[in-house]
């Protein structure tokens, strides 16, 4: 009997492990040109671990996030649905704001969980929570003027009340068995969150010296003596532990490793200070690359690498306030050949590094120039594990499987990404349409006399020649395509769906 049980257990383990593990590594504010393998001519920051991942997998050169800023891109990656179908028509989820992802909306985590996966997330969330903050006490959770950042007994009393309670609406309510992170590392609460509770009770305001020079950006409740530098190593530690423990399980794993860097705070650990010879941001890119390497090394040591799909990407482009001007003077261009940076509808805002390694399926050292989008991940994973998505899931998600298996035909002809202001950047083949005169974000430039922009990216990757005035028919065609994508409630060819809200139309003169 004991031998039979051992045989059954072994066969169960083998059956479960037939499904590939899934590891998503998501960098924060990492530019297209910040990965040296994407920018050999105009890049000065070494990223050996990310480059090695690309050498063993497929590098996509026309891959896009849903937005030039983080919250909307995270929504779309997790759900396979454009963020602007939700209430988030522009900007990001604000401080202490409610969840953006509805409880009945399937995520990548839910897909894994429903199909027998151990699921976990570490790092940045920034998609809102059900913070149990009493409305009449909300003012006590806001920052104070410089020099007045001292917590009173009233602050500590309500903070203790709130941060002793579970916090709903986060990762563990949306398909992840485990969560460990800081929500938004440069915003309060300045403490770790584990599953649905803070680790410790904040009792002080973050000191003023941590609210300048590209460190934290919003004052608020903090643990006493909270430091910013340990955040990145701590979330990597947890990810390493999860991978190591998963090797002992009969079930496959899905891990969303959501990096907090190289986004601000530019809190570089001592071993990496001045390493780049450029600036703090470049040092932090190098440290981020090293943490990616540490996680991949743990995957190798665990013996699970050969059966793991690894995806590496970023939520948007490099932030211009992180010392871009100095970097460019030193010969490093964080957007490579692209125009614009974080927040913009131009390519530098949302064309991002995107690498997939899958031993036995993806040819090592391969490159795809096909148009892809982070929305495509949920359907790709469903195909990889043999699951079928309902019609109301992944409405904008196309499977990457044909490309990963070596085909070189378009899986999607169109895609939409947005600026921080909500200005859409619409792709159809090589054509790109922006229904606004400028970047739609923080980027400067653009001919304000032309109300819209049209580019052929095959001929003009730097978006230097606006063809809109010369090609009104193509502009009308692109605008009609965008309207169809909006009104259908999806861009995949299944049953029409409803958007959550009335989607804002552009140009703004169009009602």
N, C-alpha and C positions, 0 to 999 in steps of 0.2 A: 504493500500500500504506500509506504513511504517513497519507494522508487517511483511509483506511478505519479505521486504528487509532485516529486521533483521534475519529472518529465513534463507534466502539465504546466508547471511554473516556468520551466525553461521555454516551452513552446509559446506560452503567453507573452514572455519577455520578447522573444524573437518577433512575434506578430505585432506587438505594440511598436517595437523599434523599426518596423518596416516604414512607418510614417517618418518623414524627415523632421528633425528638430528645426526650429525657426528662431533666428537671432537677428533682430533689427537694431542697428546702431545709428542713432539719430543725433547728429551734431547740431549745435545752436549757433546761428550766425556765422557759419563757415562759408566763405566765398568760393565760387567755382574755381578761381585761380589760386586759392590757398592750399590746394592739394597739388604737390609738385608734379605728379603724373599728369595732371590736367593742364599744367601751365609751364612746360619746360623752358620756354623762351623768356617769359616775363615773370617768373616766380623765383623767390629767393628763400622760401621757408622749406626746410627739409621735412618730409612726412613719410619716413621709410615704412612704417607699419601699414598705413593706408595704401601706399603704393604697392606693397607686397600683396595685400588683399586683392588689388586690381590685377596684379600679375598672375594670380591664381584663379581669377574669375573673369567676369565681363564688365567692361567699363562702358557706361552709356554717356554719350556726349550731348544729347538733346533731351535731358530729363528735367522735370519741373515740379516744384512745390506748388501748392494751391495759392500761395500769397507771398508777398515780399516781407511779411512779418509772421510771427510764430504761431499764435493761437489758431488762426484759420488753417495754416498748413498742418498742424497737429490734428485738427478735426478731420480733415480730408484724408490724411494718411490712415487714421484709425478706422474711418467709416467707409472709405471709398466713394464719398459723396462730396461734391463741391460745397465749401463752407457757406457760400452766399445763398444756398438754399435754406439755410438756417436763419436765425435772427441776426447773425453777425454779418451785416452788410458792409461794414468797414471797421478798421481798427482791430483791437484785441479785447479779450475779456479783462475787465477792470479789477482793481483791488477789491477783495471781499465779494466778488460778483458770483451769482448763482451758476450752476453747471450749464455748459453750452450743449453737451451731448445729452439727448433725452434718454431716459431709462430704457425705453423700448427700442432704441436704435442699436443695431448690431455693430460691434466693433471687431477688430482683429482678435482681441482678447477673448471675446465671446465665441468667435468662430473656433478658436483653439480649444476652449473649455468644453464646448459642445461636442468636440471630436476627440475627447480623451487626453488632452494635453494638460500638463502642469504649466500654469501661466504666471508670469511675474513681470513687474515693471520696476525699474529703478531710475531715479533722476527727476527731471523737470516735467511737471504736469501742465499747468497754466491753461486749464480748460474749465475752471470754476469748481466750486464746492458748495454744499449746503451748509455754510458757516452758521453755527447756532448763536449768532450775535443778536441780542435784543435790540430792536429798532431804537428804543429810547437811550441806549448806551453806545450807539454806533460811533459817536464822536470820540469816545475813549479809545478807539482802535486806530485813530488817525495820528499822523505825526505832529510834532510841535515845532515851534519856531526855533531857529538856531540859538543855542544858549539856554533854551528852556526845556530841553529834552530829558526831563526827569519824571519818572513814574510816581504817581501819588498812591495813597492807599485805595482811592476809588478805582484807579487803573488796575492795580493788582487784584482787587477783589473781583472785578468783572472778568479780567483775563483768566483768573483761576477758575471761575465758574464756567466760562466758555471752553477753555482748552482742556478741561477735565472731561468733556463730553465727546462722543463719537462725532466725526465730521462726515456727513453723507455726500453722495454725488461724485465721489472720486473714483480712482482706478478700480478699487475692489467692488464697486457697484456696477462696473462696466466690463467685467470679464476677466480681471486679473486676480488670481488667488492671493498674491502678495504684492505689496507696494512699499518702497522705501525711497524717500527723496526730500526735496525742499520746496516743492510746488513751484515757486519762482525765486531763484536764489538771491535776486537783488530787491525782492519785496518781502514784507512781513507776511506771516510770522517768521522770524529769524530763528528757526529750529528745524530739525528733521521731523518728517511725518512718516509714521510706520503704519501701514494699512489705513485705518481711519482715525488715528489719534496722533497728537503731537508727542514727540519724545521729550518729555519735560514740559514745564509750565513757564512760558515767558513771563518775566517779572520786571524787565527794564526796557527803556527805549534804546534802540541801536545808537551807539555813540556817534556824535557828529563827524568824527574823523573817518568813519566808514561810509560817509554819504557824499563823498567828493572824489574827484580824480578817477572816474570810471570804476567806482566800487558800487555799493548799493545805491539805489535811486529813489526809494520810498522809505520814509521813516515809519516806525511802528514797533509793536511788541517784539522783544527779543529775549533769548536766554541770557543770563548773566555771562559775560566774557565770551559771547559768541564770536567766532572767527569765520572768515569767508574762505580762506585757503583750504581747509580740510574737506570742503564739500565734494570736490571732484574725486579725490581718492576714496572717500567714504562710499559714494554711490558705486564706484568701480568694485570696491571690496564686496559689497552686497551682491553685485552681478556675478562676480567670480564665485562666491559661495553658492549661489543658486545653480550655476552651471556644474560646479563640482558635486553638489548633492544630487542633481538630476541624473548623474551617471549611475547612481545607485537605484534609480527607480525604473520600473517596467514601462512607465509611460514616457512618451516624447515630451519635450518642453518647447514653450514659446516664451521668449524673453524680449521685451522692449526696453533696450538700454538707451534712455533718453538723456543724453549728455547735457550738462548745464553750460558747457563751454564750446567755443571761445567767446560766447556772449559775456557782457559785463555781469558780475564784477570781474575786472581784470586782476584777479587775486592769484598771482603766480607763486607757486611753492618755490622754496629756496633753491632746490636743485635745478630749476629751470630758468631762474632769473638771469637775464643778459645772454642766454644761450643763443638766441637768434642773431644777435648783433644788430637788431632793427628796433623793436620797441616791445612794450609789455604785451600787446596783442599777439605779435609774432611769437613771443616766448610761450604764450598760452596755447597757441596753435600747436607748437611742438610738444607741450605737455599733454594736450588732448590726444595727439597722435600716439604718445607713449602709453596713455591709459587704454586706448583702443588696442594697442599691441599687447598690453597686459591681459586684457580680457580674451583676446584670441589665443594667447599662449595658454591660458587656463582651459580654453576649449580643446586645444591640442592635447594637453596633459590628461584631460578627462576621458580621452579616447572616443569622443563623439563628433569630432570635426568632419569625418568622412560622411556622416549622415546628417549634416546640418546645412540648411540654407542660411547664408549670412548676407544681409543687405546693409549697405552703408550709404547714408545720404545726409542731407542737412535741411533745415526748415526754411531757410532763405539765404540771401547773400550776406556778405560782410557789412557790418554797420559802419557808415562813413565817419561816425564820431570816435571810432576806435583807433584813430591815428592814421587814417588812409592817406592823407596828403603827405605825411612824412614817409610812409611806406613807398609811395610811388616815386618820391624823390630819391629813394634808395634803390629803386629798380624793381620793387615788388608790387605787382598789380593784382589785388585780391579778386577782381572780377575777370582777370585774364584779358581776352580780347573783347569782352562784353561791355555794353554801356550800362551805367547805373550801378546802384548798390542796394542794400537792404531798404525796403519800403517801396521801391520803384516798380512800375509796370514794365520798364525796360528790362532786358534779359538779365542784367546783373542782379536784379531783385529776386528772381525766382528760378533761373536756370542753375541747377545745383549739381555737385558731384553725386553720382549714383552708381554703385558697384554691387554686383551680385556674384557671390561665390557659392557653387553647389557642385561638389566633386561628383563626377560621373555623369553629370547632366550639362553643365556649363563648360565650354572649352576654355582652358586656362589662357590668359593673355589676349582674350578676344575683345573686340570693340563693336558696339552697335551705335549707329548714327540715327536710328529710328526715333521718332517722337514718342516719349513715354511720360508718365505722370505718377506722382506718389499715390494718387487715387487707385492706381492699378494693383497695388499690393494685395488688397483683400481678396480679389478674384484670383490672382496668381496663387496665393496660398491655398485657396479653396480647391483649385485645380490640382495643386501639388499633393494634397491630402485626400483627394477624391470626394470632396464635399460639393453640394450644389447650393448656390445662394438663392434665396427667394427673390421675387421680382422687386420687392421694396428694400433690397439691400445692395449696396455697391452700385448705385445708379450711374456712377460715372467711372466705373472700374472696368478696365479691359485686361485680360490675362496676358502676362508677359511670357507665358510658357513657349509659344512658338519661337520667340527671339532667343530665349534661354537655351533652346534646343538647336539653335544654329540657323534658323530661317532669317532671311533678310527682307521681309515684306512688312509693310506697316500694319500694326495691330490697331491703331487708331489714326484717323486722319485729322482730328481736331482736338483741341484742348483749351482750357481757360485757366488763367492765373490772374491774380488781382494785386493792385497796389494797396498800400495802407489806407488810402482814401476810398477804396472799393472800385477804382477804375479797372475794368477788365482788360486783359491782354489776351486776345483771341487768336489762336493758331488754326490754320487750315493748310496742311502741307507746309510748304516753305513760307506761306504768307502769314503776316502778323498784323493785326488791327488793334489799335488803341483809340477808343472814342473820347479822346481828350487831347489837348495841345502839348502837354508836358509829361513829366514822369509819373504824375499821380501820387508822388511821394515826396521825399526830401531832395531828390535829385534836381539839379539846376539845368536850365537849358530847354530847348524845344522852341519851335517857331510858333509864337502865340497867335500869329495871323492865320494859321491853319488849325481849324477846330478839331481835326482828327488826324491820326497817323496810320500809314500803311507802309510796311517794309517787306522786301523779299529777302529772307534770312539766308537763302542759298548764295545770294550775291553780295549781301550786306549784313554780315553778322554783327557789326558794330552799330547798326541802326542809324546810319548817317544820312540816308537819302529817303526823305518822306515822299512817297509816290501818290499820296492821297489825292492831291489836286489834279494830277495827270491821269488817274484811273478811278473816276467816280463810280463806274459800274462794279469794279472789284470791291470798292468800299461798301456799296449797297449790298453786294453778295455776302460780305463778311458780317455786316450788320444783321442781315436776315438769318444767317447761320446762328449768331448769338441769340437772336430772339427765339428761334426754334429750340435751342438747347435749354433756354429758360422755360419756355411754355410747356415743353414735354416733361419737365421735372426730372429729366435724365438725359444722358448722352449715349448710353448703350441702347441697343435695339430691342428692348423689351417693352412691357406695358407702361404707358404713361403714369407718372406719379405726381403727387402734389408737393409743391414747395411749402415750407413751413410758414412763410410770409410772402407778401407781395415783393418781388425782387425789384430793386431799384434799377432803372434804365439809364443808359448813357448814350450820347452826350446828355448833360443835365437838362438841356433845352427840350429833349424828347420826353414826352409824358407817357 
